[in-house]
Amino acid sequence: MSGPLKGVRVLDLTGVVSGPFATMFLADQGADVLKIEPIGGDITRRSRATIDKAGEFSALFISSNRGKRSLSIDIKSDAGRDVLAKLVAQADVLVQNFRPGTMERLGFGPDDLRKRHPRLIYVSISGVGETGPYVKKRVYDPIFRDCPASRHPVAAGDQPPADDPHHRRRQDHAIFHRAGGVVGALRPRKKPGRAIISRWRCSMP
């Protein structure tokens, strides 16, 4: 696909919605996005109603992964990590939304890759940041919506707090900031002699 990001290689190690949406916008702008999925595929492939006879694609999956190529790898295995290492060496951007500490345990944390690939743009996405009591927990939209901080402070009478009407807007802003941050980090890489790894951290506000 042609576009301003044509020729940019993005390694997409994200799942569900938050990361795939951001990398999809990079694909829309012409980036070559390779989505790495587990052997069984991203869980959103078969969530809700599927839209093909084989049952491999759901509307949710298609709506956040258009324009990408996909490759299934068992990154917990030695062979899988070897394949991933070769793909990282060819990438301009790596985006991941594993729980904090996972990429470090696999040997693909930002500090590990900084030494080997100083021009790599490394994007980490998390639901609640990298520290705190919930850092090891999975964070999906329904879970986040049930957190007190995401509930609207105004309730009528004895009614429980309502959903925050700005929740979806905050999530969309976070997605656009991830994609925009990648585009901004790509520009300095075009200058001769620049060899600085750029790491972009983003969590749900």
C-alpha positions in Angstrom: 0.0 0.0 0.0 1.3 3.4 -0.9 1.3 6.3 1.6 3.7 8.5 3.7 4.9 5.5 5.7 5.7 3.3 2.6 8.9 1.3 3.3 8.5 1.4 7.1 8.5 -2.0 8.6 6.4 -2.5 11.7 6.5 -5.6 13.9 3.2 -5.9 15.6 3.3 -7.9 18.8 0.0 -6.7 20.1 -3.3 -8.4 20.7 -7.0 -7.7 21.3 -7.8 -4.0 20.5 -5.5 -1.3 22.1 -2.4 -2.2 20.1 -3.9 -3.5 16.9 -5.9 -0.3 16.4 -2.7 1.8 16.6 -0.7 -0.4 14.2 -3.7 -0.5 11.9 -3.5 3.3 11.5 0.2 2.9 10.6 -0.8 0.3 7.9 -3.4 2.7 6.6 -0.5 5.2 6.0 1.4 2.7 4.0 3.6 0.9 6.6 4.3 -2.8 6.1 2.8 -4.2 9.3 3.6 -7.8 10.2 1.3 -9.0 13.0 2.8 -11.8 15.2 0.1 -14.1 16.6 0.3 -17.1 18.8 -0.1 -20.5 17.2 -3.8 -20.5 17.8 -4.2 -17.0 16.5 -5.2 -13.7 18.2 -8.2 -14.3 20.5 -10.3 -11.7 18.7 -10.2 -13.8 15.5 -13.1 -15.9 16.9 -14.6 -13.6 19.4 -18.3 -12.7 18.9 -19.7 -13.5 15.5 -17.4 -14.7 12.8 -17.9 -13.3 9.2 -16.4 -16.1 7.1 -17.3 -19.7 6.6 -14.0 -21.0 8.0 -14.6 -19.1 11.2 -11.2 -17.5 11.1 -12.2 -13.9 11.1 -14.6 -11.9 13.3 -15.8 -8.4 12.7 -13.8 -7.3 15.7 -10.6 -8.8 14.3 -11.1 -7.3 10.9 -11.9 -3.8 12.3 -8.6 -3.5 14.0 -6.2 -5.5 11.8 -6.9 -4.5 8.2 -3.9 -4.0 5.9 -1.6 -6.2 7.8 0.2 -9.5 7.2 0.1 -12.2 9.9 2.5 -14.8 11.1 1.9 -17.3 13.9 5.0 -18.0 16.1 5.4 -19.7 19.4 7.7 -17.0 20.9 8.0 -19.1 24.1 10.0 -21.7 22.2 13.7 -21.4 21.3 12.9 -21.8 17.6 10.2 -19.1 17.8 12.5 -16.7 19.5 15.1 -17.2 16.8 12.5 -16.4 14.2 11.4 -13.3 16.1 15.0 -12.1 16.5 15.5 -12.2 12.8 12.2 -10.2 12.3 13.2 -7.6 14.8 16.5 -7.1 13.0 14.6 -6.1 9.9 12.0 -3.9 11.6 11.9 -0.1 12.0 9.2 -0.2 14.7 8.3 -2.8 17.3 4.9 -2.4 19.1 4.0 -4.7 22.0 1.2 -4.8 24.6 2.2 -7.8 26.8 2.0 -7.3 30.5 5.1 -5.5 31.9 8.1 -7.7 32.2 7.1 -10.3 29.6 9.3 -9.0 26.8 12.2 -8.8 29.2 11.8 -12.4 30.2 11.7 -13.4 26.5 14.9 -11.5 25.8 13.3 -8.7 23.8 13.0 -5.9 26.3 14.0 -2.4 25.3 17.3 -2.5 27.1 18.2 -5.8 25.3 17.3 -4.5 21.9 18.9 -1.1 22.4 22.3 -2.7 22.2 21.6 -4.8 19.1 19.3 -2.4 17.2 20.0 1.2 18.2 17.7 2.7 15.5 14.6 0.6 16.5 11.5 2.5 17.7 10.1 0.5 20.6 6.5 1.1 21.7 5.1 -0.4 24.9 1.4 -0.3 25.6 -0.1 -1.2 29.0 -3.5 -0.8 30.7 -2.3 0.6 34.0 1.3 1.5 33.5 4.4 -0.4 34.5 4.2 -0.1 38.3 1.5 -0.4 40.9 -0.7 -3.1 42.5 -2.4 -4.0 39.2 0.6 -4.2 37.0 0.6 -8.0 36.5 -3.1 -8.2 35.8 -4.7 -8.3 32.3 -6.6 -5.2 31.4 -9.5 -5.3 29.0 -12.2 -2.8 28.3 -14.9 -4.4 30.5 -12.4 -4.6 33.4 -11.3 -1.0 33.0 -14.9 0.1 32.8 -15.6 -1.5 36.2 -12.7 0.3 37.9 -13.9 3.2 40.2 -11.7 5.6 38.4 -13.5 5.1 35.1 -16.9 5.6 36.5 -18.8 8.9 36.2 -18.7 10.7 39.6 -22.3 11.8 39.3 -25.1 9.4 40.1 -28.8 10.0 40.4 -30.2 9.3 43.8 -29.6 5.7 44.8 -28.4 4.7 41.3 -24.8 3.4 41.0 -22.3 5.5 39.2 -22.8 5.5 35.4 -20.2 4.8 32.8 -17.9 7.7 32.2 -19.1 9.2 28.9 -15.5 10.2 28.1 -14.1 6.7 28.5 -14.2 5.9 24.8 -12.7 9.3 23.9 -9.8 8.7 26.3 -9.2 5.3 24.7 -9.3 6.7 21.2 -6.9 9.5 22.2 -4.4 6.9 23.6 -4.6 4.9 20.4 -4.0 8.0 18.2 -1.1 9.1 20.5 0.6 5.8 20.0 0.4 6.0 16.2 1.4 9.7 16.3 4.3 9.0 18.5 5.7 6.4 16.1 5.4 8.8 13.2 7.2 11.5 15.2 10.0 9.2 16.2 10.6 8.1 12.6 11.5 11.6 11.4 14.8 11.9 13.4 15.9 8.5 12.0 16.2 10.0 8.5 19.0 12.3 9.6 22.5 10.9 8.8 24.3 9.5 11.8 21.3 9.3 14.1 21.3 6.0 15.9 19.2 6.4 19.0 16.6 3.9 20.1 13.3 5.7 20.8 11.0 4.1 23.3 7.3 5.2 23.6 5.4 4.1 26.7 1.6 4.5 26.7 -1.1 3.4 29.1 -4.8 4.0 29.4 -5.3 7.4 31.0 
